[in-house]
């Protein structure tokens, strides 16, 4: 019974914001763990209802189970679930065991780190890669935070050289993280949580989620988006939404997708200079909306960082902004020019980009 309970908690924790029937829970357990018996799952769910770890709601003929964050014991149970998932993942993975032990040892002394999660662990391990979500405490002492961020990046580079395991990571503060979780747009943060293991401070992580839900925030975890497969309809819709309407193109309703995903998709798919030139325009028009941390992460993950770097340098020469300049400085301190890429550099002319930015009223 207890083993089924943790499996149920795991499935429901992956699907925050997506109500699931008992049959859907059983199917998901079968998919992830290899087997599931409906009767045993049904009994475990109703036992968990009695202990108020979950609530069961009736919608039509279906019984929907959701986590009951009103029960203070749930946080501890979720933390134990994360530990179980971590143990299961690391079985027979000696290199990953040693890497994560060193990572935890190095980072435990960092004041501003709130929690560390490993994202899509099984899939990424097959690619000899780990993907980390590092949540930071909110702080007004920007200089101190920047110092820790730089130190974290140095540690990641050292661990990569030692273990030859690629490490992609995002460092993001708690406030920005919650804003992304409740956003109407498809974005990286919401998708990272559908399949993750919290490596450090799992209780702190789940307390953050609990507090947000209790404040009425509509948090929803989602499956990962492949930017190479964003449809042309969604691309045209989002470009228009972000301030770039292509002449002669019919705009129909689409799915709101974050600017970071849209830019990555263009860099991956489009050979047209016209579409490439849309990037500095939408960046210039959405200065307060773009998150360069997420953008650089996606560009690194999908091997288009060199192309992004070219565009950012051109934009900075035409319309500099503090966040943009800061992102470029950070990239210059990395091995950006040696980043592996499957694509050639972009042939963009600064004067042509500047002319088009005037056409779209980005600059005077």
Helices and strands as residue ranges (DSSP letters): H 2-14, E 20-21, H 22-33, H 38-50, E 54-59, E 62-67, H 73-90, H 94-107, E 113-119, H 121-126, E 129-136, H 142-163, E 166-173, H 174-181, H 188-192, E 196-200, H 202-214, G 227-229, H 232-241, H 259-269, H 273-276, H 278-285, H 292-301, H 305-318, H 322-332, G 336-338, H 350-359
